[in-house]
Amino acid sequence: MEYKVLLAEDEKSLRDIVSTYLTRKGFDVYAVCNGEEAIMAVEKNIYDIIILDIMMPKKSGIDVCKYIRKKYDVPVIFLTALNAEQDVINGYEVGADEYITKPVSMVILEAKVNALIKRYKGLLIRDGIIRVGDLKIEPARRLVTVSEKIITLAPKEYELLIYLMENKNQILTREQILNHVWGPEYDGYDRAVDTHIKKLRAALIDSSYHVVTVIKKGYMWEE
C-alpha cells in the first residue's frame, strides 16, 4: 500500500531531499513550503502522516499542528532546527507524535514515519485515543491511564510500551528493542531493556499482564 505523506518545509533543499527519499521508498509525498499551504492540503486530502517544520512563513508548524489536532486523527512529526528543551516540550504539548531535530538521517526519519503509521493504523486510534481494556493512551499528550488513574512513565518506558503494542503478539528480542527505543548508536548494557520492562510492568498495575516474558527470546505485548 502506498501511504500518503504531507511534507511542509520552507527550506527547498531539505524539502527536495526528504521528498525524493520518501518517494523512492514507496511513499506518495505532497510537499508544500508554508503553513497556509499545509492547512489547505489537509482540508483537501487525507494523509497517512504529516511532517511539519516549525519555523515556516505565513503559519508556523505549531499553528498547523493545533489546527490538525482540532479536526483530524493523523500522526504528526515535527522536523525542525529548534532543539531547546522547551521547544521540544511545546511540540509535544500541541500534539506532535514525534519531535526530530535537524540535521536528520533519512533512514531514521523513514523508520519514524513507518512506526507512526503502523501505530495509528495498527493500534486503532479513535478520537486520538488508544484503548486496550482498562489501559488508555493519548499519544498527542503522551498521557497514559489505567482504570482512569494517570500513571507516570519515563520517556523510554513510554516508547517501550508503544513499541510493544505496535507489535502485539510478536516476540521482540532485546536487540530489536534496543535498536528501536534506544537507537542503533546505543552501546550500553542490553539489560537496560529488562530494567525498563520491570519498571513498565510496575507502572501498568492491573494492565501489566499484557507484557509477557518469552524465556530466552525476549518480550511481547499479548492481547
C-alpha positions, 0 to 999 in steps of 0.5 A: 500500500502506498501511504500518503505523506504531507511534507511542509518545509520552507527550506527547498533543499531539505524539502527536495531531499526528504521528498525524493527519499520518501518517494523512492521508498514507496511513499506518495509525498505532497510537499508544500513550503508554508503553513497556509499551504499545509492547512489547505492540503489537509482540508483537501486530502487525507494523509497517512502522516504529516511532517511539519517544520516549525519555523515556516512563513505565513503559519508556523508548524505549531499553528498547523499542528493545533489546527490538525489536532482540532479536526483530524486523527493523523500522526504528526512529526515535527522536523525542525532546527529548534532543539531547546528543551522547551521547544521540544516540550511545546511540540509535544504539548500541541500534539506532535507524535514525534519531535526530530531535530535537524540535521536528520538521517533519512533512514531514521526519519523513514523508520519514524514515519513507518512506526507512526503509521503502523501505530495509528493504523495498527493500534486503532486510534479513535478520537486520538485515543488508544484503548486496550481494556482498562489501559488508555493512551493519548499519544498527542499528550503522551498521557497514559491511564489505567482504570482512569488513574494517570500513571507516570512513565519515563520517556523510554518506558513510554516508547517501550510500551508503544513499541510493544503494542505496535507489535502485539503478539510478536516476540521482540528480542532485546536487540530489536528493542534496543535498536528501536527505543534506544537507537542503533548508536546505543552501546550500553548494557542490553539489560537496560531493556529488562530494567525498563520492562520491570519498571513498565510492568510496575507502572501498568498495575492491573494492565501489566499482564499484557507484557509477557516474558518469552524465556530466552527470546525476549518480550511481547505485548499479548492481547 
